[in-house]
Amino acid sequence: MPAKEDMQYDEQSQTETPVSPFGDGNSPSAELNPSPTAADATTSVSVSRDGERGAGAVADTGTPAVRLQDVSVSFRTRSGEVTALDGFNLTIGDGERVAIVGPSGCGKSTLLSLVAGLLPPDGGIVDVRREVALMPQRDLLVPWRSALRNAALALEAQGKPRAQAAERARPLFERFGLAGFEHARTWELSGGMRQRVAFLRTILTGRPLLALDEPFGALDAITRGEMHEWLEQALAAEPRTMLLVTHDVEEALTLAGRVVLMTRRPGKVAGEIAVDRPTGLSRAQWTTSREFSILKSQALAALR
């Protein structure tokens, strides 16, 4: 890895080539050749029952942002074929916040890959009528860039000049609780701050559908709770349709208006829970309320 002084010189001299924000972050060549499994989805996707991919038009008002019908996905492994999803059905309306909860290996991340257009189904219909911004489990920040320029990568990847991209990202640092850390390197940021930069990068794509793959799973309980509060505030300021994948029932009941529960592999819908959180109730008040306890018990019972 180049010395810190060298990396600062590179930033000031602006000799680095603008590239996708979703490389694997392990080397400069990774930034120049982003992994397709971590790329943000740039187009809407409509997939026919036989899995053939086509262009999805922007939906009219009232049309679901996402519709999955009888979807199945299988993978071939050395030990044989594994069915990840089988007969999966899901509809998400514009502006809705939906959380998918299920045990490890039930196909949650596969589901996000379908919605983001990174994976075609083996059967069924995947109809996505909104452009998708995918935030994977890892923050994927590149260490030779400052926090500001990591966030601005989302705009550089869309062809914006570097200076213009940075100027658009800079005002949002205060709103995202990152003021004063614009020029910090990745190793100077806490885990929660790294996730905020990654989420800011996702928001800056301007895409109306956020697909979040366990974004806070690696954080400790205290930081995760703080990030939940922060995410609610961020979405209030920057409204989006949200599809969140998590294995944490409490996280789902805190952040979503509807929780979809999945069975073990092959993944199907085991049930749904509508979350009617009273307006003005803080996270601490909500998670300690009787209503929250009842919903959590219902969710856990359905997941058994």
C-alpha positions in Angstrom: 0.0 0.0 0.0 1.4 3.5 -0.8 2.5 5.7 2.0 0.0 8.2 3.4 1.9 11.1 1.9 1.8 9.5 -1.5 -1.9 9.0 -1.4 -2.5 12.6 -0.3 -0.3 13.8 -3.2 -2.3 11.7 -5.6 -5.5 13.2 -4.4 -4.2 16.8 -4.7 -2.7 16.2 -8.1 -5.9 14.6 -9.3 -4.2 12.0 -11.4 -6.4 9.1 -10.4 -8.9 7.9 -13.0 -12.7 8.2 -12.0 -14.1 4.7 -11.6 -16.9 2.8 -10.1 -17.4 3.0 -6.3 -17.9 -0.7 -6.0 -14.6 -2.3 -6.5 -13.4 -4.9 -4.0 -11.0 -2.3 -2.4 -8.0 -4.6 -2.2 -5.8 -3.0 -4.9 -5.8 -0.2 -7.5 -6.6 -2.6 -10.2 -9.7 -3.6 -8.3 -10.9 0.0 -8.5 -10.4 0.0 -12.2 -12.2 -3.3 -12.7 -15.2 -3.4 -10.3 -16.6 -6.7 -9.3 -20.0 -7.3 -11.0 -21.5 -8.8 -7.9 -20.9 -5.6 -5.9 -21.9 -3.1 -8.6 -24.8 -0.8 -8.1 -27.6 -1.6 -10.4 -27.9 1.0 -13.1 -31.0 -0.1 -14.9 -34.5 -1.3 -14.1 -35.0 -5.0 -14.8 -37.9 -7.0 -16.0 -37.4 -10.8 -16.2 -39.8 -13.1 -17.9 -40.9 -16.5 -16.6 -38.2 -18.3 -18.6 -35.5 -16.0 -17.1 -34.9 -13.8 -20.2 -33.8 -10.3 -19.3 -35.4 -7.2 -20.8 -35.7 -3.5 -20.1 -38.2 -2.4 -17.5 -40.1 0.8 -18.0 -40.7 3.3 -15.3 -44.0 2.4 -13.6 -47.1 4.6 -13.6 -48.4 5.9 -10.3 -49.8 3.0 -8.3 -47.7 0.3 -10.0 -45.5 -1.6 -7.5 -41.9 -0.7 -7.5 -41.0 -4.4 -7.2 -43.0 -7.5 -8.0 -41.6 -11.1 -7.6 -44.0 -13.9 -8.6 -43.3 -17.6 -8.1 -39.5 -17.0 -8.3 -37.1 -19.9 -8.1 -33.2 -19.8 -8.1 -30.8 -22.8 -7.9 -27.1 -23.0 -7.9 -24.8 -25.9 -8.9 -22.1 -26.8 -6.3 -19.6 -29.5 -6.0 -21.9 -31.4 -3.8 -24.9 -31.0 -6.1 -27.6 -28.6 -6.9 -28.8 -26.2 -4.2 -32.2 -24.4 -4.4 -31.9 -21.0 -2.8 -35.5 -19.7 -3.5 -38.6 -21.7 -4.5 -42.0 -20.2 -5.2 -41.0 -16.8 -3.7 -43.6 -14.0 -3.9 -43.2 -10.3 -2.9 -44.6 -7.0 -3.9 -43.2 -3.6 -2.7 -45.0 -0.3 -3.3 -43.3 3.0 -4.1 -42.0 4.6 -0.9 -42.5 1.5 1.2 -39.9 0.2 3.6 -39.7 -3.5 3.6 -37.4 -5.8 5.7 -36.7 -9.4 4.8 -35.8 -11.6 7.8 -34.7 -15.2 7.7 -32.1 -17.6 8.9 -28.6 -17.7 7.4 -28.6 -19.4 3.9 -32.3 -18.9 3.2 -31.7 -16.9 0.1 -31.9 -13.3 1.4 -28.9 -12.0 -0.5 -29.9 -14.0 -3.6 -33.2 -12.1 -3.4 -31.4 -8.7 -3.4 -29.2 -9.8 -6.4 -32.4 -10.6 -8.3 -33.9 -7.2 -7.5 -30.7 -5.4 -8.4 -30.5 -7.2 -11.7 -27.3 -9.0 -10.9 -28.9 -12.4 -11.2 -31.6 -13.9 -13.4 -34.1 -16.3 -11.9 -34.5 -19.9 -13.1 -38.2 -19.5 -13.0 -40.9 -17.0 -12.2 -41.2 -13.2 -12.8 -38.9 -10.5 -11.4 -40.4 -7.1 -12.3 -38.5 -4.1 -11.0 -39.8 -0.7 -12.1 -37.3 1.6 -10.3 -33.6 2.0 -10.6 -31.8 0.3 -7.8 -28.8 1.3 -5.6 -27.3 -1.7 -3.9 -25.5 -1.3 -0.6 -23.6 -4.6 0.1 -22.7 -6.0 3.5 -19.1 -4.6 3.3 -18.7 -0.8 3.1 -16.1 -1.3 0.2 -14.4 2.0 0.9 -11.1 2.3 -1.0 -8.2 3.2 1.4 -6.4 5.5 -0.9 -9.3 7.9 -1.1 -10.6 10.3 1.6 -14.1 9.9 3.0 -15.3 12.7 0.7 -13.9 11.2 -2.4 -15.2 7.8 -1.5 -18.7 9.2 -1.3 -18.2 11.2 -4.5 -17.3 8.0 -6.4 -21.0 7.4 -6.9 -21.1 10.5 -9.0 -17.8 10.1 -10.7 -19.0 6.7 -11.9 -21.9 8.5 -13.6 -19.5 10.7 -15.5 -19.4 13.7 -13.3 -16.1 15.6 -13.1 -14.2 14.9 -9.9 -14.4 18.5 -8.5 -18.1 18.7 -9.2 -18.8 15.3 -7.6 -16.9 16.3 -4.5 -18.8 19.6 -4.2 -22.1 17.8 -4.5 -21.1 15.3 -1.8 -19.6 17.9 0.6 -22.8 19.5 2.0 -24.3 16.2 2.9 -21.4 15.3 5.3 -23.0 17.5 8.0 -26.4 15.9 7.5 -24.9 12.4 7.7 -23.0 13.2 10.9 -19.6 13.3 9.2 -18.8 17.0 9.3 -15.1 17.5 9.9 -14.1 14.1 8.5 -14.3 14.9 4.8 -10.5 14.4 4.4 -10.2 11.5 6.8 -8.8 8.2 5.5 -10.7 4.9 5.9 -8.5 3.8 8.8 -9.3 7.0 10.7 -13.1 6.3 10.6 -15.0 4.2 13.1 -17.2 1.3 11.9 -20.3 3.4 12.1 -18.7 6.3 10.2 -17.6 4.0 7.5 -21.1 2.7 7.1 -22.4 6.3 6.9 -19.9 7.1 4.1 -21.1 4.0 2.3 -24.7 4.9 2.7 -24.0 8.5 1.5 -22.4 7.0 -1.5 -25.5 4.9 -2.1 -27.8 7.9 -1.7 -25.7 10.0 -4.1 -26.6 7.6 -6.9 -30.0 9.3 -6.9 -31.7 6.0 -7.4 -35.2 5.7 -5.8 -34.9 2.1 -4.6 -32.4 1.2 -2.0 -31.4 -2.5 -1.6 -29.5 -2.9 1.7 -27.8 -6.2 2.5 -27.3 -6.4 6.3 -25.5 -3.0 6.3 -25.1 -3.0 10.1 -24.4 -6.7 10.7 -20.8 -6.2 11.6 -21.3 -3.4 14.1 -21.6 -3.8 17.9 -25.0 -3.5 19.5 -24.5 0.1 20.7 -23.2 1.4 17.4 -25.9 -0.6 15.5 -28.6 1.1 17.6 -27.1 4.5 16.9 -27.1 3.7 13.2 -30.7 2.7 13.2 -31.6 6.1 14.6 -29.4 7.8 12.1 -30.8 5.8 9.1 -34.4 6.7 10.1 -33.4 10.4 10.1 -31.5 10.1 6.8 -34.5 8.4 5.1 -36.8 11.1 6.5 -34.5 13.7 4.8 -33.9 11.7 1.6 -37.1 9.5 1.1 -36.5 6.3 -0.8 -38.2 2.9 -1.3 -36.2 0.5 0.9 -35.6 -3.2 0.7 -33.6 -4.3 3.8 -32.2 -7.8 4.3 -31.3 -8.7 7.8 -31.3 -11.7 10.3 -32.1 -9.3 13.2 -35.8 -9.2 14.0 -35.5 -6.1 16.2 -33.7 -4.3 13.4 -36.4 -5.2 10.9 -39.2 -4.0 13.3 -37.4 -0.8 14.0 -36.6 0.3 10.4 -39.4 -1.2 8.3 -43.1 -0.7 7.9 -43.5 -4.3 6.8 -41.5 -7.3 7.7 -41.4 -10.4 5.4 -40.4 -13.6 7.1 -38.6 -16.4 5.2 -38.4 -20.1 5.7 -35.1 -22.0 5.7 -33.7 -23.0 2.4 -35.2 -23.2 -0.1 -36.5 -19.7 0.8 -40.2 -19.0 0.7 -42.4 -16.4 2.5 -43.4 -17.8 5.9 -45.5 -14.8 6.8 -45.6 -11.0 7.0 -46.0 -8.5 9.8 -47.3 -5.0 9.4 -45.5 -2.6 11.7 -47.6 0.2 12.9 -45.2 2.3 14.9 -46.8 5.3 16.6 -45.7 8.6 15.2 -43.2 10.5 17.4 -42.1 7.4 19.3 -38.3 7.2 19.7 -36.4 4.1 19.0 -35.8 3.4 22.7 -39.5 3.9 23.5 -40.6 1.7 20.6 -38.2 -1.2 21.3 -39.3 -1.3 24.9 -43.0 -1.1 24.3 -45.5 -3.9 24.7 -46.6 -3.6 21.0 -42.9 -4.2 19.9 -42.6 -7.2 22.2 -45.7 -8.8 20.8 -44.6 -8.3 17.2 -41.1 -9.7 18.0 -42.7 -12.8 19.5 -44.9 -13.3 16.5 -41.9 -13.0 14.2 -39.8 -15.4 16.1 -42.6 -17.9 16.3 -43.0 -17.7 12.5 -39.3 -18.2 11.9 -39.1 -21.4 14.0 
